[in-house]
Amino acid sequence: MARYWQATWDVSAFVSSHKADVFKCHATNGGYMDSPYTCAYSHGAKRGGTPLLALATEQGAVHVVNTTKRRDWDYEPQRTIFSPHQNGVFAVRWSPSDTLLATASGDQSARISSLDASVSSENRTLHVLRGHGSTVKCIAWDPLKDGSVLATGGRDGGICVWDLRAGEGRSRRGSVLDGAPEPGAIAPIIVIPGAHGLDEKPTKPNGRKGKLTPAAPQRSITSLVYSDDSSPYLVSSGSYDGILRKWDLRMPTVSKKKSTKASKAPPKPVCSSGIDPTTVQGTRRARGITSLAPGHGPTAGLLFALGNDSRIHTYSLPSLEPLSGYATPPATEDPWAYSHVNMQTNSFYVHLALSPCGRWLANGNATDGRIYLFDVGSTASVGRAVEFGYDAQNMQAVELRGQAGETGALDWAHDMLATCADDTTVRIWRPDIDVYNRCMADSERMGWDWSWATKP
């Protein structure tokens, strides 16, 4: 895999067919089209197995699509469709064994759905997780406890940890969704309110007018990742600044006497980033982080974070100390901060993802439908660019153009990249030198059928 990518990357040979590599999500309620909000490839797809892509939509539906390469005239394989929510889904994650899907929604719940083919679409929801007071934004499965323990982060600023094995003893009866009773909704086993600060409520009335002083806006949890597949430590990012926090959420053994309440004393962070890389180099205002991606392979020991300052920052694991932000201005000469002159990530819907080989980092854009790819595993080329005074980030970045509007969600499989855009399309990009060379030789004619990568 790594050698194949290395052989093709010099020509940036990413191409996408307008016919065979574009998917859409038709609305399940009779409407014409449903916008894809988020996507995730299965773990098997990242290892080279069947490339199953889970697409979650604005209306709460999930489409599981087989993105195997096909010719323009081939039919799309049968997809699986079900609707765990009646509100937008902002995150979808496969369990480590690819048997369950977890979804996070604007209805203030997360849900666990079965992927058993024998189960009907109406009966796929196994668990309803309720504990957040606002939109649930992100999900992370515990890699050491397959399909039983997961964490969620919300716009309310809290992190909740769920143990599905003890769900029966912690059920909440009488919770309501869209006016329908929802018996058996699970409560979290651990709750961390205000995980990134400012878990405040309105103060007491001030003066004779009796007005409440409004609370400061909550600092949303924007991303949760485990530092690696063998680690019990969870890393979180927030919407306010570039400070990351690490948590030890190892659960005690479940006792026979089942508890009906979450832990009273929330955990404290094991460590936090000492410096905010979004504020160094003379920037006064802190910027939030939208998405995290832990490194592996050639990038093991690193953690990448996409900031609202239109840069990807690099942190060291396990300390969470930032590596980016220390170079002298301009920021584009920082070998640990990746950016592009056209890159705009000032939206919390824009994410990033690291390829299965651990070398190629992709992120979306808040405007114009572009995707940016960075060779984060090749630090030697970055060092040479800085040494000779070139713009390191623009030398590295490769642009993918083919969609319109914001390109927020994206994910990698073994030899492909899926991207979701506001134009309601999901596009699959693959490396193909032959097609790429034909596109370069006759771009006017090939432009009717293909989109391809562009080097700066």
C-alpha positions as CSV (number, residue, x, y, z in Angstrom):
1,M,0.0,0.0,0.0
2,A,2.6,2.6,1.0
3,R,4.8,1.8,-1.9
4,Y,1.9,2.0,-4.3
5,W,1.0,5.5,-3.0
6,Q,4.6,6.6,-3.1
7,A,4.9,5.6,-6.8
8,T,1.8,7.6,-7.8
9,W,2.0,10.6,-5.5
10,D,4.6,12.4,-7.6
11,V,2.1,13.0,-10.3
12,S,-0.8,13.6,-7.9
13,A,-2.8,11.0,-9.8
14,F,-6.2,11.3,-8.0
15,V,-9.1,11.1,-10.4
16,S,-12.9,10.7,-10.0
17,S,-15.4,9.7,-12.6
18,H,-18.5,12.0,-12.9
19,K,-20.6,8.9,-13.5
20,A,-19.3,5.9,-11.6
21,D,-17.7,7.7,-8.6
22,V,-20.5,10.0,-7.5
23,F,-23.2,9.0,-5.1
24,K,-26.4,10.8,-3.8
25,C,-28.7,10.1,-0.9
26,H,-32.3,10.2,-1.9
27,A,-34.6,11.3,0.9
28,T,-36.5,8.6,2.7
29,N,-39.6,10.7,3.4
30,G,-40.6,11.3,-0.1
31,G,-38.4,14.4,-0.8
32,Y,-36.0,14.5,-3.7
33,M,-32.5,14.7,-2.1
34,D,-31.0,14.4,1.4
35,S,-27.7,16.2,2.1
36,P,-24.9,14.0,3.4
37,Y,-23.6,15.5,6.7
38,T,-20.9,13.0,7.6
39,C,-19.3,9.8,6.4
40,A,-17.1,7.0,7.6
41,Y,-15.4,4.0,6.0
42,S,-15.5,0.7,7.9
43,H,-12.3,-0.6,9.5
44,G,-12.3,-3.5,7.0
45,A,-12.3,-1.0,4.1
46,K,-9.2,0.7,5.6
47,R,-7.5,-2.7,5.6
48,G,-8.3,-3.4,1.9
49,G,-11.6,-5.3,2.4
50,T,-15.0,-4.4,0.8
51,P,-15.1,-0.5,0.8
52,L,-18.3,0.0,2.8
53,L,-19.0,3.7,3.4
54,A,-21.6,4.9,6.0
55,L,-23.2,8.1,4.9
56,A,-25.4,10.0,7.5
57,T,-27.7,12.8,6.4
58,E,-29.5,16.0,7.3
59,Q,-32.8,14.1,7.8
60,G,-31.4,11.5,10.1
61,A,-30.9,8.6,7.7
62,V,-27.9,6.3,7.3
63,H,-26.9,4.9,3.9
64,V,-24.3,2.1,3.8
65,V,-22.8,2.2,0.3
66,N,-20.4,-0.2,-1.4
67,T,-17.9,2.1,-3.2
68,T,-16.1,-0.6,-5.1
69,K,-14.6,0.6,-8.4
70,R,-17.0,0.1,-11.3
71,R,-17.4,1.2,-14.9
72,D,-19.7,4.0,-16.0
73,W,-22.4,1.6,-17.2
74,D,-22.3,-0.7,-14.2
75,Y,-25.2,-0.5,-11.7
76,E,-24.5,0.6,-8.2
77,P,-24.5,-2.3,-5.7
78,Q,-27.5,-2.5,-3.4
79,R,-27.2,-0.1,-0.5
80,T,-28.6,-0.5,3.1
81,I,-30.7,2.4,4.3
82,F,-32.3,3.0,7.7
83,S,-33.3,6.0,9.8
84,P,-32.1,6.0,13.5
85,H,-32.9,9.7,13.9
86,Q,-35.4,12.3,12.7
87,N,-32.8,15.1,12.9
88,G,-29.5,15.8,11.3
89,V,-26.6,13.3,12.1
90,F,-23.3,15.0,12.7
91,A,-21.1,11.9,13.3
92,V,-21.2,8.3,12.4
93,R,-18.6,5.7,13.6
94,W,-18.2,2.0,13.0
95,S,-17.5,-0.2,16.0
96,P,-14.0,-1.9,16.0
97,S,-15.4,-5.1,14.6
98,D,-17.7,-3.3,12.1
99,T,-20.8,-4.9,13.5
100,L,-22.4,-1.7,14.9
101,L,-22.8,1.9,13.9
102,A,-23.0,4.8,16.4
103,T,-24.6,8.0,15.3
104,A,-24.7,11.4,16.9
105,S,-27.6,13.8,16.2
106,G,-29.1,17.2,16.6
107,D,-31.9,15.4,18.6
108,Q,-29.5,15.4,21.6
109,S,-29.1,11.7,21.4
110,A,-26.6,9.1,20.2
111,R,-27.9,5.8,18.9
112,I,-26.4,2.3,18.3
113,S,-27.6,0.4,15.2
114,S,-27.1,-3.2,14.2
115,L,-25.6,-4.0,10.8
116,D,-26.9,-7.5,10.8
117,A,-28.4,-8.1,7.4
118,S,-31.2,-10.2,8.8
119,V,-32.5,-7.3,10.8
120,S,-35.2,-5.1,9.2
121,S,-34.5,-1.4,8.8
122,E,-37.2,-0.5,11.3
123,N,-35.6,-2.6,14.1
124,R,-31.9,-1.8,13.7
125,T,-31.7,0.6,16.6
126,L,-30.4,-1.3,19.6
127,H,-29.6,1.5,22.1
128,V,-30.6,5.1,22.6
129,L,-28.0,7.1,24.5
130,R,-29.3,10.3,26.3
131,G,-27.2,12.5,28.6
132,H,-26.4,15.6,26.6
133,G,-28.3,18.8,26.8
134,S,-27.7,19.9,23.2
135,T,-26.6,18.5,19.8
136,V,-24.3,15.5,20.1
137,K,-21.3,16.4,17.8
138,C,-18.7,13.6,18.0
139,I,-18.2,9.9,18.9
140,A,-15.3,7.6,19.7
141,W,-15.5,3.9,20.3
142,D,-13.1,2.5,23.0
143,P,-10.7,0.3,20.9
144,L,-10.1,-2.0,23.9
145,K,-13.7,-2.8,24.5
146,D,-15.2,-3.7,21.1
147,G,-18.7,-2.6,20.7
148,S,-19.5,-2.0,24.4
149,V,-17.9,1.3,25.5
150,L,-17.9,4.6,23.7
151,A,-17.6,8.3,24.4
152,T,-19.6,11.2,23.0
153,G,-19.0,15.0,23.0
154,G,-21.7,17.6,22.6
155,R,-22.4,21.3,21.9
156,D,-23.3,21.6,25.6
157,G,-19.5,21.3,26.3
158,G,-19.8,17.9,28.0
159,I,-18.3,14.4,27.4
160,C,-20.3,11.4,28.2
161,V,-19.1,7.8,28.5
162,W,-21.4,4.9,27.9
163,D,-21.2,1.2,28.8
164,L,-23.7,-0.7,26.7
165,R,-23.1,-3.9,28.8
166,A,-24.7,-2.2,31.9
167,G,-27.4,-0.3,30.0
168,E,-30.4,-2.1,31.5
169,G,-29.6,-1.0,35.0
170,R,-29.1,2.6,34.0
171,S,-32.2,3.1,31.8
172,R,-34.1,6.3,31.8
173,R,-37.8,5.7,31.5
174,G,-40.1,8.3,30.1
175,S,-37.7,10.2,27.9
176,V,-39.4,11.6,24.9
177,L,-38.4,12.1,21.3
178,D,-40.8,13.8,18.9
179,G,-43.7,13.2,21.4
180,A,-43.2,9.4,21.5
181,P,-42.2,7.7,24.7
182,E,-38.8,6.2,24.7
183,P,-38.5,3.7,27.5
184,G,-35.1,2.2,28.1
185,A,-32.9,5.1,26.9
186,I,-29.5,4.6,28.4
187,A,-27.8,7.2,30.7
188,P,-24.1,7.7,30.7
189,I,-21.8,6.0,33.2
190,I,-19.4,9.0,33.3
191,V,-20.3,12.6,32.7
192,I,-17.7,15.4,32.3
193,P,-19.5,18.7,32.2
194,G,-17.6,21.7,30.8
195,A,-14.7,19.5,29.7
196,H,-13.0,22.5,28.0
197,G,-14.1,25.1,30.6
198,L,-16.9,27.5,31.2
199,D,-19.5,25.0,32.5
200,E,-21.4,28.0,33.9
201,K,-25.1,28.7,34.7
202,P,-26.7,32.2,34.9
203,T,-25.8,34.0,38.1
204,K,-28.2,35.3,40.7
205,P,-30.5,38.3,39.9
206,N,-28.5,41.5,39.8
207,G,-30.2,44.5,41.5
208,R,-33.9,45.3,41.8
209,K,-34.7,44.5,38.2
210,G,-34.1,40.8,39.0
211,K,-32.4,40.1,35.7
212,L,-30.1,37.1,35.3
213,T,-26.7,37.7,34.0
214,P,-26.4,35.4,31.0
215,A,-23.9,32.6,31.1
216,A,-20.9,32.6,28.8
217,P,-21.4,30.5,25.7
218,Q,-20.5,26.9,26.1
219,R,-17.2,25.6,24.6
220,S,-18.5,22.8,22.5
221,I,-16.6,19.5,22.2
222,T,-15.7,19.2,18.6
223,S,-13.7,16.0,18.3
224,L,-12.9,12.9,20.3
225,V,-10.2,10.3,19.4
226,Y,-8.3,7.6,21.2
227,S,-4.5,8.3,21.0
228,D,-4.0,4.8,19.4
229,D,-5.7,1.5,19.1
230,S,-4.1,0.1,22.3
231,S,-4.5,3.1,24.5
232,P,-7.1,3.8,27.2
233,Y,-6.6,7.6,26.8
234,L,-9.2,9.8,25.1
235,V,-8.2,13.1,23.6
236,S,-10.7,15.9,23.1
237,S,-10.7,19.3,21.3
238,G,-13.0,22.3,21.8
239,S,-14.6,25.1,19.8
240,Y,-12.9,27.9,21.7
241,D,-9.1,27.4,21.3
242,G,-6.4,25.1,20.3
243,I,-5.9,23.5,23.7
244,L,-6.3,19.7,23.7
245,R,-7.1,17.6,26.8
246,K,-6.4,13.9,27.5
247,W,-8.6,11.8,29.8
248,D,-8.2,8.4,31.5
249,L,-11.7,6.9,31.3
250,R,-10.9,3.4,32.2
251,M,-14.0,1.9,33.8
252,P,-14.1,-0.1,37.0
253,T,-15.4,-3.7,36.7
254,V,-19.2,-3.7,36.5
255,S,-20.6,-4.8,39.8
256,K,-23.5,-7.1,40.3
257,K,-25.3,-4.3,42.1
258,K,-26.1,-2.0,39.2
259,S,-25.8,1.7,39.7
260,T,-28.6,4.0,38.5
261,K,-26.5,7.2,38.5
262,A,-23.4,8.4,36.6
263,S,-20.2,8.9,38.5
264,K,-20.5,11.8,40.9
265,A,-17.0,13.0,40.6
266,P,-16.0,13.6,36.9
267,P,-12.5,12.7,35.9
268,K,-9.8,15.3,35.7
269,P,-7.7,15.6,32.5
270,V,-4.5,13.7,32.6
271,C,-2.8,16.5,30.7
272,S,-3.5,19.5,28.5
273,S,-1.6,21.3,25.8
274,G,0.7,23.8,27.4
275,I,0.5,26.3,24.6
276,D,-2.2,27.2,22.1
277,P,-0.7,27.0,18.6
278,T,-3.5,29.1,17.2
279,T,-2.4,32.1,19.3
280,V,1.4,32.2,18.8
281,Q,3.0,34.2,16.0
282,G,1.3,37.3,17.1
283,T,-2.4,36.1,16.7
284,R,-4.4,37.6,19.6
285,R,-7.6,35.7,19.2
286,A,-7.7,31.9,19.9
287,R,-9.3,29.7,17.3
288,G,-11.1,26.4,17.9
289,I,-10.3,23.0,16.6
290,T,-12.8,21.3,14.3
291,S,-11.3,17.8,13.9
292,L,-8.6,15.5,15.2
293,A,-6.7,12.7,13.5
294,P,-4.0,10.6,15.4
295,G,-1.0,9.5,13.4
296,H,0.1,5.9,12.7
297,G,2.8,4.2,10.5
298,P,5.2,7.0,9.5
299,T,3.3,9.5,11.6
300,A,3.0,7.5,14.7
301,G,3.4,9.6,17.8
302,L,1.8,12.7,16.2
303,L,-1.7,14.1,16.4
304,F,-3.1,16.4,13.7
305,A,-5.7,19.0,14.5
306,L,-7.6,21.1,11.9
307,G,-8.1,24.6,13.3
308,N,-10.5,27.4,12.5
309,D,-7.4,29.5,11.6
310,S,-7.2,27.5,8.3
311,R,-4.2,25.6,9.4
312,I,-3.6,22.0,10.4
313,H,-1.5,21.9,13.6
314,T,0.7,19.1,14.8
315,Y,0.9,17.9,18.4
316,S,3.1,15.4,20.0
317,L,1.7,12.2,21.6
318,P,1.4,11.4,24.4
319,S,2.2,14.8,25.9
320,L,-0.1,16.9,23.6
321,E,2.5,19.6,23.3
322,P,2.1,21.4,20.0
323,L,5.0,21.2,17.5
324,S,3.5,23.8,15.2
325,G,3.4,27.6,15.9
326,Y,7.0,28.1,16.9
327,A,8.5,29.1,13.5
328,T,9.0,32.8,12.8
329,P,6.3,34.4,10.6
330,P,5.1,33.9,8.0
331,A,3.1,30.9,9.3
332,T,3.5,29.1,5.9
333,E,7.2,28.5,6.8
334,D,6.2,26.4,9.8
335,P,7.1,22.8,8.9
336,W,4.6,21.5,11.4
337,A,1.6,23.6,10.3
338,Y,-0.1,22.7,7.0
339,S,-2.1,25.1,5.0
340,H,-2.8,26.6,1.5
341,V,-3.5,30.1,0.3
342,N,-7.1,29.1,-0.7
343,M,-7.8,27.0,2.3
344,Q,-10.7,28.2,4.5
345,T,-11.7,26.1,7.5
346,N,-13.6,28.6,9.6
347,S,-16.6,26.1,9.9
348,F,-17.1,23.4,12.5
349,Y,-18.5,21.2,9.7
350,V,-15.1,20.9,8.0
351,H,-13.1,17.9,9.0
352,L,-9.8,16.1,8.2
353,A,-8.8,12.4,7.9
354,L,-5.5,10.5,7.7
355,S,-5.0,7.7,5.1
356,P,-4.7,4.1,6.3
357,C,-1.0,4.1,5.5
358,G,-0.5,7.1,7.8
359,R,1.1,9.4,5.3
360,W,-1.6,11.4,3.5
361,L,-3.8,13.9,5.3
362,A,-6.9,15.3,3.7
363,N,-9.2,18.1,4.8
364,G,-12.3,19.8,3.5
365,N,-12.9,23.5,2.8
366,A,-15.6,25.9,3.9
367,T,-16.1,27.3,0.3
368,D,-15.7,26.3,-3.4
369,G,-15.9,22.5,-3.0
370,R,-12.1,21.9,-2.8
371,I,-10.3,19.2,-0.9
372,Y,-6.6,19.6,0.2
373,L,-4.1,16.7,0.5
374,F,-0.8,16.9,2.4
375,D,2.1,14.5,2.5
376,V,2.6,14.6,6.3
377,G,4.8,11.5,6.3
378,S,7.5,13.1,4.2
379,T,9.1,15.6,6.6
380,A,12.3,15.7,4.6
381,S,10.7,17.4,1.7
382,V,9.2,20.0,4.1
383,G,12.6,20.7,5.7
384,R,14.2,21.3,2.3
385,A,11.4,23.7,1.3
386,V,11.9,25.7,4.4
387,E,15.7,25.7,4.0
388,F,15.5,27.2,0.6
389,G,12.9,29.7,1.5
390,Y,9.9,28.2,-0.3
391,D,6.3,28.1,0.8
392,A,6.4,24.6,2.4
393,Q,2.6,24.2,2.6
394,N,1.8,25.2,-0.9
395,M,4.5,23.0,-2.2
396,Q,2.9,20.0,-0.5
397,A,-0.7,20.7,-1.0
398,V,-2.7,19.0,-3.8
399,E,-6.1,20.3,-4.6
400,L,-9.1,18.1,-5.6
401,R,-11.8,20.0,-7.4
402,G,-15.1,18.6,-8.5
403,Q,-17.8,19.6,-6.0
404,A,-19.5,22.8,-5.1
405,G,-20.1,24.6,-1.8
406,E,-18.7,23.4,1.6
407,T,-16.9,20.1,1.6
408,G,-17.2,19.1,5.2
409,A,-17.1,15.3,5.7
410,L,-14.5,13.0,4.3
411,D,-12.8,9.6,5.0
412,W,-10.2,7.3,3.5
413,A,-10.4,3.6,2.6
414,H,-7.4,1.4,1.5
415,D,-7.1,3.0,-2.0
416,M,-9.7,5.7,-2.1
417,L,-11.0,8.9,-0.5
418,A,-14.7,9.8,-0.1
419,T,-15.7,13.5,0.2
420,C,-19.2,15.0,1.0
421,A,-20.3,18.4,-0.3
422,D,-23.1,20.9,0.0
423,D,-24.1,20.1,-3.6
424,T,-25.6,16.8,-2.1
425,T,-22.9,14.7,-3.8
426,V,-20.5,12.1,-2.3
427,R,-17.5,11.8,-4.6
428,I,-15.0,8.9,-4.5
429,W,-11.4,9.7,-5.5
430,R,-8.8,7.1,-6.6
431,P,-5.2,7.1,-7.8
432,D,-5.0,6.2,-11.5
433,I,-2.0,7.2,-13.5
434,D,-3.3,6.2,-16.9
435,V,-6.6,8.2,-16.5
436,Y,-4.7,11.1,-15.0
437,N,-2.3,11.3,-17.9
438,R,-5.2,11.3,-20.4
439,C,-6.8,14.1,-18.4
440,M,-3.6,16.1,-18.6
441,A,-3.2,15.5,-22.3
442,D,-6.8,16.4,-23.3
443,S,-8.2,18.3,-20.3
444,E,-11.0,19.9,-22.3
445,R,-12.5,16.6,-23.6
446,M,-11.8,14.6,-20.4
447,G,-13.3,17.3,-18.2
448,W,-16.8,16.2,-19.3
449,D,-16.3,12.8,-17.6
450,W,-13.6,13.2,-14.9
451,S,-12.4,15.4,-12.1
452,W,-8.7,15.2,-11.2
453,A,-6.1,16.5,-8.7
454,T,-4.2,19.7,-9.3
455,K,-0.7,20.5,-8.0
456,P,-0.1,24.2,-7.1
